Amino acid sequence: MGSVDQQPVTDRLEREKSLWAMGFQRIAGVDEAGVGPLAGPVVAAAVVFRQGEYLPEANDSKKLTAARREKLAVRIKEEALAWSVAMVHPEEIDRLNIYHASLEAMRRAVVGLSEPPDRVLVDARTIPGIETPQDGIIKGDASCHIIGAASILAKTARDELMVNMDRKYPGYGFAGHKGYPTEAHRDAIRKQGPCPIHRKSFNLLPERRLFE
């Protein structure tokens, strides 16, 4: 764990540093994983570090290897003041649509924090249903430390769940592609049909649109 007094602050800490200077003490970063897949939930995470503390290695989860993400997720959970992971499952995604489902997952993650934040930083969106002041930051997972930390927790939580779903629903390759629309995944749907965790409102097989 680093602190502002112990080592230089990276560019990704500038937003938090500014808010600390304004008197905000519990800044939550929020991000989601799983908007694009054909199967599984959309997962959101919220993370709060103590004022002036940070994890230098926390960054956009997409820029990290799976092994690195897993190690950092453990450290984030150990060193954060509070963290929360929330999910919206396929049946809710089909009812709400994926955009609103991802917002709902983020809302649940914020509400689930054991330490209520006094400011929320979100990757490129505004979360409805929370009263805490919030800022949507474009490409926030790469440019803002605390959102990057949240992206790591969301991604690792979702990946772990999809590995478990691979055991429950064999033959689809969930452990490998994590539900994303790879050709191998679509081939499995063609052969086996969709399983209970597929998002029925998504275009599982593009060629079917030709006959609708």
C-alpha positions in Angstrom: 0.0 0.0 0.0 1.3 3.4 -0.9 0.5 6.8 0.6 0.6 10.3 -0.7 3.4 11.1 1.7 5.5 8.1 0.9 5.9 8.1 -2.8 5.0 10.2 -5.9 1.4 10.2 -6.9 0.8 8.9 -10.5 -1.4 10.6 -13.0 -4.1 8.1 -12.2 -4.3 9.5 -8.7 -4.9 13.1 -9.6 -8.7 13.0 -9.3 -8.6 11.4 -5.9 -5.9 13.7 -4.7 -8.0 16.7 -5.7 -11.0 15.4 -3.9 -8.9 14.6 -0.8 -7.8 18.2 -0.8 -11.4 19.3 -0.9 -12.2 17.3 2.2 -13.6 14.1 0.8 -12.4 11.1 2.9 -14.2 8.0 1.5 -14.0 8.1 -2.3 -15.5 5.1 -4.0 -14.5 3.8 -7.4 -17.1 1.9 -9.4 -16.8 -0.2 -12.5 -18.5 -3.2 -14.2 -17.5 -6.3 -16.2 -19.6 -8.4 -18.5 -21.7 -6.0 -20.7 -20.7 -7.8 -23.9 -21.0 -11.5 -23.2 -23.8 -13.7 -24.4 -24.0 -15.5 -21.1 -23.6 -14.9 -17.4 -24.3 -11.9 -15.2 -23.1 -8.4 -15.5 -20.9 -7.7 -12.4 -20.0 -4.4 -10.7 -17.6 -3.6 -7.9 -17.1 -0.6 -5.7 -13.9 0.1 -3.7 -13.0 2.6 -1.1 -9.5 3.2 0.2 -8.6 5.3 3.2 -7.9 8.9 2.6 -4.4 9.3 1.2 -3.8 5.6 0.6 -3.6 3.8 -2.7 -2.4 0.7 -4.5 0.1 1.8 -7.1 -0.4 -1.3 -9.3 -4.1 -0.9 -9.5 -5.0 -0.2 -13.1 -7.5 -1.0 -15.9 -8.1 -4.7 -15.5 -7.9 -5.1 -19.3 -4.2 -4.0 -19.2 -3.3 -6.8 -16.7 -2.8 -10.5 -17.1 -5.3 -12.8 -15.4 -2.6 -13.9 -12.9 -1.8 -10.3 -12.0 -5.5 -9.4 -11.7 -6.0 -12.2 -9.2 -3.1 -11.2 -7.1 -4.2 -7.6 -7.0 -7.7 -8.5 -6.2 -6.5 -10.2 -3.0 -4.5 -7.1 -2.1 -7.4 -4.8 -2.8 -9.7 -6.8 -0.5 -7.1 -6.8 2.2 -6.1 -3.2 2.1 -9.2 -1.3 1.1 -11.4 0.4 3.7 -14.4 -1.2 2.1 -15.3 -3.1 -1.1 -18.4 -4.7 -2.5 -19.3 -6.8 -5.5 -22.8 -7.1 -7.0 -24.4 -8.9 -9.9 -27.4 -8.7 -12.1 -28.2 -12.1 -13.6 -29.3 -13.0 -17.1 -33.0 -13.1 -16.4 -32.8 -9.5 -15.1 -30.7 -8.5 -18.0 -33.3 -9.8 -20.4 -36.0 -7.8 -18.5 -34.1 -4.5 -17.9 -31.8 -4.5 -21.0 -28.0 -4.6 -20.6 -27.5 -0.9 -20.2 -29.9 -0.5 -17.3 -28.8 -3.9 -15.8 -25.2 -2.6 -15.7 -26.3 0.6 -13.9 -28.3 -1.5 -11.4 -25.3 -3.7 -10.7 -23.3 -0.6 -10.0 -26.0 0.8 -7.7 -26.1 -2.5 -5.8 -22.3 -2.4 -5.4 -22.3 1.1 -4.0 -25.2 0.3 -1.6 -23.3 -2.8 -0.5 -20.3 -0.9 0.8 -19.8 -1.3 4.6 -18.4 2.2 4.7 -20.7 4.7 2.9 -18.7 6.8 0.5 -18.9 10.6 0.4 -18.0 10.8 -3.3 -18.4 8.2 -6.1 -16.2 8.0 -9.2 -17.7 6.0 -12.1 -16.4 4.8 -15.4 -18.2 7.0 -18.0 -21.7 6.8 -16.4 -24.0 8.2 -13.8 -25.5 5.7 -11.4 -29.2 6.3 -10.7 -30.7 5.7 -7.3 -27.8 6.9 -5.1 -27.7 10.2 -3.3 -23.9 10.4 -3.0 -22.3 13.0 -5.3 -20.7 11.3 -8.3 -18.6 12.0 -11.3 -18.6 10.0 -14.5 -15.1 9.8 -15.9 -14.4 8.9 -19.5 -12.1 5.9 -19.7 -12.0 6.1 -15.9 -10.7 2.5 -15.5 -7.4 3.5 -17.2 -7.2 7.1 -15.9 -8.4 6.9 -12.3 -6.7 4.7 -9.7 -9.8 3.9 -7.7 -11.9 3.0 -10.7 -9.1 0.8 -11.9 -9.2 -1.0 -8.6 -12.9 -1.6 -8.9 -12.5 -2.9 -12.5 -10.1 -5.6 -11.1 -12.6 -6.8 -8.5 -15.4 -6.8 -11.0 -13.4 -8.7 -13.6 -12.0 -11.3 -11.3 -15.3 -12.0 -9.6 -17.0 -12.5 -13.0 -14.2 -14.7 -14.3 -14.4 -16.9 -11.3 -18.1 -17.3 -11.6 -17.8 -18.2 -15.3 -15.2 -20.9 -14.5 -17.7 -22.4 -12.0 -20.4 -22.2 -14.7 -18.2 -24.2 -17.0 -18.4 -27.0 -14.5 -22.2 -26.7 -14.2 -22.8 -26.3 -17.9 -20.1 -28.2 -19.7 -19.6 -28.1 -23.4 -19.9 -24.3 -23.9 -16.3 -23.4 -23.0 -17.2 -20.8 -20.4 -13.9 -21.2 -18.5 -12.1 -20.0 -21.6 -14.2 -17.3 -23.3 -16.1 -16.3 -20.1 -19.3 -16.1 -22.1 -18.1 -13.6 -24.8 -19.3 -14.1 -28.4 -16.4 -16.1 -29.8 -17.1 -18.4 -32.7 -16.4 -21.4 -30.6 -19.0 -20.2 -28.1 -21.6 -19.7 -30.9 -20.7 -23.1 -32.3 -21.5 -24.7 -28.9 -24.9 -22.9 -28.9 -25.6 -24.2 -32.4 -24.9 -27.8 -31.2 -26.4 -27.7 -27.8 -28.8 -24.8 -27.8 -28.7 -22.1 -25.1 -28.4 -23.0 -21.4 -30.1 -21.3 -18.4 -27.3 -18.6 -18.1 -27.5 -17.4 -21.7 -29.1 -14.0 -22.2 -32.1 -14.7 -24.3 -32.6 -11.1 -25.3 -29.1 -11.1 -27.0 -28.5 -12.2 -30.5 -27.0 -15.5 -29.7 -26.8 -16.7 -33.3 -26.6 -13.9 -35.9 -27.7 -16.0 -38.8 -31.1 -16.5 -37.2 -31.9 -12.9 -37.9 -32.1 -13.8 -41.6 -35.2 -15.9 -41.0 -37.0 -13.6 -38.5 
